[in-house]
Amino acid sequence: MEKQILHVDVNNAFLSWTAIDMLKKGSKIDIRDIPAVIGGDESKRSGIVLAKSPKAKECGIVTAETIYQAKLKCPGLQIFPSNYTIYRENSNKLFKLLSEYTDKIERFSIDECFLDMTHYLMNSTLLEKGIEINRRVKNELGFTVNVGVAHNKLLAKMASDFQKPDKVHTLWEEEIPTKMWPLPVSELFMLGKKTVPKLYHMQIKTIGDLAKSDKTMLSKKFGKHGIMMWEYANGIDNSEVKFQKEKPKGIGNSVTLPQDVRNIEQLEEILLAITEQVTYRLRKEKMIANVVNVQLRTKDFIDKTHQRKLRYATANTKEIYNKAKEILREMYKNGTPIRLVGVRVDNLEEKEHKQISLFDEIKDEKQEKQEKLDETLDMLKEKYGYQTITRAGKMNLDNYIKPKK
């Protein structure tokens, strides 16, 4: 199966996260809108620029130059200290949001992640998921990200580095000649600074020049690194997303709607689609849930969450949906416009280690058949794709949850 990879990269992370923290604490100035940098002690000539605002960049300030040099270029420059506690907090918030989409996430650095979406697209395309993540990070976390969309890690990373900020870019194999090859060879991922002058001396100035070079010649000149450079220039990368496999403590998903919804029947349809995604992941993890949580966010960004305990631990879509629907009807009674719907299951336990209890006797023949139906649907989705099998109640759901073109 062709890999489905996203690369999510926070735009100007340190400065953006500092700005958000300052605004939360009452600052009247958004430092993203003024000449500002995050840097070391300005009283020391050795202090360097870690991040810069767009207006600071316009003054010619570059990352890693000294604060002293930066102030010469921009006398009115504002300098703010780094705060890795704030950076970790925001990085963790991003990771938590991304965890709603896949369990296979590689934290490449504090401000960027690779996501393997190969078996997690559900009823969407990879590009639609990238657009949704881009929008949700901005609306829910307050900063922006670039998202690269591709079939391997290399191309996803290259795509996320295209025009910034707040963009979603694809880099499919057929787009390599037009989108990647014209770029300077120095922009190729994993190409060392010392290598670039050597390539220029060989008249290799663009990524396209490198892609069309003789691989054997590159191997003789640079060894294994030469082969890797040639493969990368041609978009070849078979590396896996490196993630730590841990049993989740909870599994959830939420959908920010392109338009507010106030009809309870429509909300139930959306709830069903999200529940099916959550329970599908729950069964893939071979786990069962004891608690169901429903989240609603109003058009005024007021969040409401309610949770209820299930009669017995289960991964059954119908059981969990019925409980979620019950919670929804308790929460939603006044027709308030809703912009986000979320479902989460908690208090998970491994199915194979579950202790038999008196509640297992509650299960009737219909429930046993429902579990077998879930297993059959999962098998069909694995074989033919998630979106090929759907429940009747979801047939018009795309009108609510897919981003507008």
C-alpha positions in Angstrom: 0.0 0.0 0.0 1.3 3.5 -0.9 2.4 5.4 2.2 0.4 8.5 3.2 2.6 10.9 5.1 2.2 14.4 6.5 4.9 16.7 7.9 3.6 19.4 10.3 6.0 22.3 10.9 5.2 25.1 13.3 5.8 28.5 11.7 8.4 30.5 13.6 7.8 28.4 16.7 9.7 30.1 19.5 8.6 33.6 18.6 4.9 32.5 18.0 4.8 30.5 21.3 6.3 33.4 23.2 3.7 35.8 21.6 0.8 33.5 22.6 2.0 33.3 26.1 2.4 37.1 26.4 -1.0 37.8 25.0 -2.6 35.3 27.5 -0.9 37.3 30.2 -2.4 40.6 29.1 0.1 42.0 26.6 -1.3 44.5 24.3 1.4 43.9 21.7 1.6 40.8 19.5 5.4 40.5 19.0 4.8 38.7 15.7 3.7 42.1 14.3 6.7 44.2 15.3 10.5 43.9 14.7 11.3 41.3 17.4 13.6 38.3 18.1 14.0 35.5 20.6 17.6 35.5 21.6 20.2 35.2 24.3 21.4 37.8 26.7 21.6 41.1 24.7 24.3 42.4 27.1 26.7 39.7 25.7 28.1 40.0 22.3 27.8 36.2 22.1 24.0 36.1 22.4 22.4 34.9 19.2 19.1 35.2 17.4 17.0 32.0 17.9 13.8 33.2 16.1 12.8 36.4 14.3 9.5 38.1 13.4 8.6 38.9 9.8 9.4 42.6 10.3 12.8 41.7 11.8 13.4 39.5 8.7 12.6 42.5 6.5 15.5 44.4 8.3 17.9 41.7 7.1 18.1 39.9 10.5 18.9 36.2 10.1 18.7 33.3 12.6 22.0 32.5 14.4 23.6 35.9 14.0 24.5 37.7 17.2 22.1 40.0 19.0 24.7 42.7 18.6 24.7 42.4 14.8 20.9 42.3 14.7 20.6 45.5 16.7 22.9 47.2 14.3 20.6 46.3 11.4 17.5 47.3 13.4 18.1 49.8 16.3 14.4 49.5 17.5 14.6 45.7 17.7 12.8 44.2 20.7 14.5 41.1 22.2 12.7 38.5 24.3 14.3 35.6 26.2 13.7 32.0 25.3 11.5 29.9 27.6 11.7 26.2 27.0 8.9 25.4 29.5 6.5 27.4 27.3 7.9 25.7 24.1 7.4 22.2 25.6 3.8 23.0 26.7 2.9 24.2 23.2 4.7 21.3 21.5 2.8 18.9 23.7 -0.5 20.6 22.8 0.3 20.1 19.2 1.2 16.4 19.7 -2.0 15.8 21.6 -4.1 17.3 18.7 -2.1 15.3 16.1 -2.7 12.1 18.1 -6.4 12.4 17.2 -5.4 11.5 13.6 -2.9 8.7 14.0 -1.0 6.7 16.6 2.1 6.8 14.3 3.7 10.1 15.0 7.5 10.9 14.9 8.6 14.0 16.9 11.3 15.1 14.5 12.0 18.2 16.7 10.2 20.3 19.3 8.3 22.1 16.5 7.8 19.5 13.8 6.3 16.0 13.4 5.9 13.3 10.8 2.5 11.5 10.7 2.0 8.2 9.1 -1.6 8.3 7.9 -1.5 5.2 5.7 -4.3 3.3 7.6 -5.9 6.3 9.3 -7.5 8.4 6.5 -11.0 7.0 7.2 -13.3 8.7 4.7 -11.0 11.6 3.8 -8.0 12.1 1.4 -4.6 12.9 2.7 -4.8 16.5 1.5 -8.1 17.0 3.3 -6.6 15.8 6.5 -3.7 18.2 6.0 -6.0 21.1 5.4 -8.1 20.1 8.5 -5.0 19.9 10.7 -3.7 23.3 9.4 -7.1 24.9 10.2 -7.5 23.3 13.6 -4.1 24.2 14.9 -4.7 27.8 14.0 -8.3 27.9 15.5 -7.7 25.8 18.6 -4.0 26.4 19.5 -3.5 30.0 18.3 -0.4 29.5 16.1 0.1 28.4 12.5 1.7 25.5 10.8 2.8 24.5 7.4 1.7 21.0 6.4 3.6 18.9 3.7 1.5 16.2 2.0 3.3 13.4 0.2 3.9 9.6 -0.2 7.1 9.6 1.8 8.9 11.5 4.6 11.4 13.3 2.3 8.8 14.7 0.0 6.5 15.7 2.9 9.4 17.5 4.6 10.3 19.3 1.4 6.7 20.3 0.7 6.3 21.8 4.2 9.3 24.1 3.5 7.7 25.6 0.4 6.0 29.1 0.8 5.3 30.1 4.4 3.5 30.7 6.7 0.2 28.9 7.3 0.2 26.8 4.1 -0.6 23.3 3.0 1.5 22.0 0.1 1.5 18.7 -1.8 4.6 17.1 -3.4 3.4 14.1 -5.3 5.9 12.2 -7.4 4.6 13.7 -10.7 5.1 17.2 -9.2 8.9 16.7 -8.5 10.1 18.1 -11.8 8.0 21.3 -11.5 8.0 21.9 -7.7 11.4 20.5 -6.5 13.9 20.3 -9.3 14.1 24.1 -9.9 15.1 24.7 -6.3 18.7 25.5 -5.4 20.6 22.3 -4.5 21.3 23.8 -1.1 17.5 23.3 -0.2 17.6 19.6 -0.6 16.9 17.9 2.8 19.9 16.5 4.6 22.5 18.1 2.3 25.4 19.4 4.4 26.8 22.9 4.0 30.2 21.6 3.1 28.8 19.6 0.3 27.1 22.5 -1.5 30.3 24.2 -2.7 31.6 20.9 -4.0 28.4 20.4 -6.0 28.6 23.9 -7.4 32.2 23.2 -8.5 30.8 20.2 -10.4 28.2 22.6 -12.0 25.4 21.0 -10.0 23.4 24.0 -8.9 19.8 22.9 -8.7 18.1 19.8 -7.3 17.2 18.9 -10.9 20.9 19.0 -11.8 21.6 16.6 -9.0 18.7 14.3 -10.0 20.0 14.1 -13.6 23.7 13.5 -12.5 25.4 10.1 -12.9 24.8 8.1 -9.7 28.0 6.1 -10.1 30.1 9.3 -10.3 28.4 10.7 -7.2 29.1 7.5 -5.4 32.8 7.7 -6.2 33.0 11.3 -5.1 30.8 11.2 -2.0 30.5 7.5 -1.1 27.1 6.4 0.4 26.1 10.0 0.9 26.4 10.5 -2.9 23.9 7.7 -3.5 21.5 9.2 -0.9 21.8 12.7 -2.4 20.9 11.3 -5.8 17.9 9.3 -4.4 16.6 12.3 -2.5 16.9 14.5 -5.5 14.7 12.0 -7.4 12.2 11.9 -4.5 13.2 8.4 -3.4 12.9 7.7 0.3 11.8 4.4 2.0 12.4 5.4 5.6 9.6 4.7 8.1 8.0 7.2 10.5 9.7 6.3 13.8 7.2 6.3 16.6 7.1 4.8 20.1 4.5 2.2 20.3 2.5 2.6 23.5 -0.9 1.5 24.5 -3.1 4.6 24.5 -4.8 5.8 27.7 -7.6 7.2 25.6 -8.6 7.5 21.9 -10.6 10.4 20.5 -11.3 12.5 17.5 -13.1 15.8 16.9 -14.3 17.6 13.8 -14.3 21.4 13.3 -17.3 22.0 11.1 -17.0 24.3 8.0 -20.4 25.8 9.0 -22.2 25.9 12.3 -24.8 23.2 12.9 -27.8 23.5 15.3 -30.0 20.6 14.2 -29.8 17.7 16.6 -30.3 15.1 13.9 -27.4 16.5 11.9 -25.2 16.5 15.1 -26.1 12.8 15.6 -25.0 12.0 12.1 -21.6 13.7 12.7 -21.4 12.0 16.1 -21.9 8.6 14.3 -19.1 9.2 11.8 -16.6 10.3 14.6 -17.6 7.4 16.8 -17.0 4.9 14.0 -13.5 6.3 13.5 -12.8 6.2 17.2 -14.0 2.6 17.7 -12.2 1.5 14.5 -8.9 2.7 16.1 -9.9 1.2 19.4 -10.4 -2.3 17.9 -7.1 -1.9 15.9 -5.4 -1.4 19.3 -7.2 -4.6 20.6 -8.6 -2.5 23.5 -12.0 -1.9 25.0 -13.4 1.3 26.7 -15.2 1.9 29.9 -16.0 5.6 29.5 -17.4 7.7 26.7 -16.8 11.5 26.5 -18.6 13.9 24.1 -17.3 17.4 23.5 -19.2 20.3 21.9 -17.8 23.7 21.0 -20.2 26.6 20.3 -19.7 29.3 17.7 -18.5 31.5 20.6 -15.7 29.0 21.4 -17.4 27.8 24.7 -16.5 24.2 25.3 -18.8 21.7 27.0 -17.8 18.1 27.8 -19.8 15.3 29.4 -18.9 11.7 30.1 -20.7 8.6 31.1 -19.6 5.1 32.1 -20.6 2.2 29.8 -22.5 -0.8 31.3 -19.5 -2.9 30.5 -16.2 -2.4 28.7 -16.6 -2.6 24.9 -15.2 -1.6 21.5 -18.7 -2.1 19.9 -19.5 0.8 17.6 -23.3 0.6 18.3 -22.9 0.5 22.1 -20.5 3.4 22.2 -22.5 5.4 19.7 -25.7 4.9 21.7 -24.0 6.1 24.8 -22.5 9.1 22.9 -26.0 10.0 21.5 -27.5 9.8 25.0 -24.8 12.2 26.3 -25.4 14.5 23.3 -29.1 14.7 24.0 -28.4 15.5 27.7 -25.9 18.3 26.7 -27.7 19.9 23.7 -31.2 21.3 24.2 -31.3 24.9 23.2 -30.3 25.0 19.5 -27.0 26.7 20.1 -24.9 26.8 16.9 -22.1 24.2 17.2 -18.7 24.5 15.4 -16.9 21.4 16.8 -18.0 17.9 17.8 -15.7 15.5 19.5 -15.9 11.9 20.9 -13.3 10.3 23.2 -13.2 6.9 24.9 -11.3 6.5 28.2 -10.4 4.0 30.9 -9.1 1.6 28.3 -8.1 -1.9 29.0 -6.6 -4.7 26.8 -9.3 -6.9 25.5 -7.4 -10.1 26.0 -6.7 -9.3 29.6 -10.2 -8.4 30.5 -11.6 -10.1 33.6 -14.9 -11.9 33.1 -17.6 -10.2 35.2 -21.3 -10.4 35.9 -21.8 -7.7 33.3 -20.7 -10.0 30.6 -23.9 -11.9 31.1 -25.8 -8.7 30.1 -24.7 -9.2 26.5 -27.5 -10.7 24.3 -27.4 -12.3 21.0 -27.9 -9.0 19.1 -24.8 -7.5 20.8 -22.7 -10.5 19.9 -23.9 -10.2 16.3 -23.0 -6.5 16.4 -19.4 -7.2 17.5 -19.0 -9.8 14.7 -20.4 -7.2 12.3 -17.8 -4.6 13.5 -15.0 -7.2 13.0 -16.3 -8.0 9.4 -16.5 -4.3 8.5 -13.0 -3.7 9.9 -11.7 -6.5 7.7 -13.4 -5.1 4.6 -12.0 -1.6 5.4 -8.5 -3.0 5.8 -8.8 -4.7 2.5 -10.7 -2.2 0.3 -10.1 1.1 2.1 -12.0 2.8 5.0 -14.2 4.9 2.8 -15.6 2.0 0.7 -17.8 0.7 3.6 -20.0 3.1 5.5 -23.2 3.0 7.5 -26.5 4.2 6.1 -26.8 7.0 8.5 -23.6 8.6 7.3 -24.3 8.8 3.6 -24.6 12.7 3.5 -22.0 13.3 6.2 -19.5 14.8 3.8 -21.7 17.9 3.6 -20.8 18.6 7.3 -17.2 17.5 7.9 -15.2 17.9 4.7 -13.4 21.2 4.3 -14.9 23.6 1.7 -12.8 23.8 -1.5 
